[in-house]
Amino acid sequence: MEKVIICAGGPFEELPDLASYKSEEAAFIGVDRGALHLLEKGIAPDEAVGDFDSVTEEEFRRIQQNVKRVDSFRAEKDETDTELAVARAITYHPKEVVLTGVTGGRLDHFESALHLLYRMQTEHKDIAFVIRNANNEISLFRPGVHRIKKIARLPYISFFPFASIVEGLTLTGFKYETVNARMEMGMTKFTSNEPISEVCTISFRQGICLMVRSSDS
C-alpha cells in the first residue's frame, strides 16, 4: 500500500482536496465524524474508527451502511480516536500516512495530533507521516540529509525545532540559505522561507526538525 489517508472530524472546510488520492493506491480511514466528511467528498472509507460521540444515531447508521469496516470504541479510553486510526493505518504497511481533519476546531486536538505525529515518526522510520489541511502541510525530519521537492501551491516553507535543539542546520536551494546553524526552541528566524530550486536540501546532525509548508489561500 502506497498511502493511507486518515480523516478526523475537524471542520469540513479545513480539509484538503482528497480527489487526487482516489486514483492512487490508497486506503481511507474515517475517524468518528471524519467518516462522514469522506462520504460527503464522495469517498467511501475502507474503515471507520472511534467512539462516534460526535455523530447522531442516523449519521452513525449511514456510516455503517457505507463503510466496509466500522470499529466502535467506548468514549472512556486511553487512546484518542486519531491514535486508534493511526494504529490501523500502520497495519497496511504504507509508505506514507496522511492525517487530515486535525488542524481546525479544538487546539488540544491539534496539539495531540502533532505529538502523535512525532511519536509515530520516531517509532516508524520507514513510514512518512504528514499532517495536511487546505493550506498547510506539516512533517517531521530526523537528523540526516533530506531532499524536498518544490510544490507550487505551497510556496512558503518554515522550520522549527521540535522537542529539542536542532544542530548543524544547512538549507540549500532556498531564497534564504544557511550553513551549520543552530535552531533553538522559541526561535522564529527560519519562518516563511521560499524554495527557488525544484529540489531543495535540508540537513542537520542533531535534533528533530518540524517543517511547515504553507500558502496564503
N, C-alpha and C positions, 0 to 999 in steps of 0.2 A: 504494500500500500504506500502510495506516494505521500498523501496528506490526509489528516483528519481535521475537520473544521468543527469546533465546539462553539455553539451559540448559546449564551446565557440570556437572562431575562432583562437586561438593561433596556433603556429607551430604544424603541424601534428605529427612530431617526438617526441614531448613532451608528447603526450597523453599516459596514462597508458593502460594496457591490459583491455579491456572492455568486453571480451568474457564471463567471469565468471558471469557478471551481467545478461546476456541473459537468464540464466537458473533460475534466481531468480524472485521473484515478484517485478519487477522494471519497471518504466516508463523512457523514454528517451526524453529529450528536447534539440533540437539544437538551438544554439544562432548564428544567422547570418551565417557565413561560417562554424560554428561548425556543422550545419545540414549536410553539405557536408562531413565533417570529419566522421560523424557517418555512412553515406551511404557508404563511402569508406571502412569502417570497417565491412560492411555487416549488419548494424543495421538500420532499418527504424525507425526514430524518431516518437514518438507519437505526438509531437508538434514541431514547429519551430517558433521562435520569433526574432524580431529585425528590423532594418531599411534596412538590406540587401544591404548596400552600399559597401560591400567588395566582392560581387559576380557579375558575368556578367549576362546579361539577360538570356542567355542559361542555366547558372547554377541555376538561380532562377526558371526557368521553370522545371528543374529537381527536385528541392526541392518541388515545387507544385505538381508534378506528383507522388512523393513517400512519402509524409508526410501527415498524416491524417488531421492535423490542422495547418494552417500557418497564423500567425498574423503579419502583416507588419505595422510598425510604421514609422512616419516621422523622419528624422535624427535630427531635432531640437526639443529636448525634455529634460526634467529634469532628467529622469532616464536613466541609462546605459542599454544596451541590456541585460546584465547579470542580472541586478536587475529585469527587467521585467520577465526574465525566472524564477528567484527565486520566485517571486510572484506567478507565475503559479504553480511552484512545490509545494508550500505550500497548494494549493487547493486540492492536492492529499492526504493530511493528512499523510505524510510518517513518518517513524521513523528516516530516515536518508536522507540527501540531499548531493550529491557528486558533487563538482564543478571541472571540468576539462577544459583544454584548456585556462587557465587564468594565467599561470605562465611564459610562454615564450613570446618572442617578446617584446612588449612595457611594460616598467616598470610601467608607470602610470596606465595601465590596471590591472597589478598585484596588485599594491597598492590599487586601487579601490576595487578589489575583496576581498582583505584582510580586509578592513574596512567594506565591506558589510557582510563578514563572522562574524565580531564582532557584528554588529548591529542585524543581524538575530539570532545569538546565544543568544544575550541578550533578544530579544523580544520573541523568541520561545524556551523556556527552555526545552520543551518536544521533540524537534527535534535535532538530532545530525547533525551539518554542518561540512563538511570536504572538503578541497582542496587537489586534488591529481594530480600528474603527473607521468611520468615513473619511477622516482627515489625518490619521496618525498611524504609525506602526512602531512598536516597542520591541526590542530584542536585547539579549544579554550576551556578552562575549567573555570568554575566559582568556588567560594570557596566551599570547601567540600572535601569528600574522593572519589577518582576516581581509579578504577581498570582497568588496561590496559593489554591486552594480548601481549605476545611476538610474533613478526612477523619476521620470518627468513629472508625474502627478504629485510627487512628494519631494519638492525641491530643497527643503531645509533639513539639515541633519545636526542634531545636538548630542553631546556626550556628557555623561555624568558618572562619577564613581558610585558603585552600589555595594554597601556593606563594608567596604574597606577602601583605602587609598590606592589609586592606580599609579604605578611607577613605570617610567620609560615610555610614555605615550608618544607615538610618532604617527602623524597623519600626512599622507601624500595623495595628490590628485584633488585636493580641496582648495577652495578660494583662500582659506587661512590654514596654511600648513604649519606643522610643529614637529620638533625633533626632541626626543628624550625628555618630555615634560612630565611634571608631577601633577596629578589631578587629585585634589584633596576634597573631603566631604565638605559641603557647603559652598564649593566653588562654582561660579556660573560662567567662567571665562570661555568655556567651549560650547556655548549655546548659539544656535542659529548659524551654523556653518553652511557652505554650499559646495556640492561636488562640481568640479569643472572637467573631470575626465569621465569617460564612460565606465571605467573601473577604478575605484579608489582603494587605498590600503590603510587599514588601521592596525597598529601593532603595539604591544606593551608586554612587559615581563612579569608584572605582579598586580594582583587585584582583580576585581570584576568591573567591567565597563558596561554601562547601560546606554544604548543608542536609541534615539527617538527621531524618526523621520516624520516630517510634518508638511502640511500645506495650509494656506490661509483660507481656502474654501474647498 
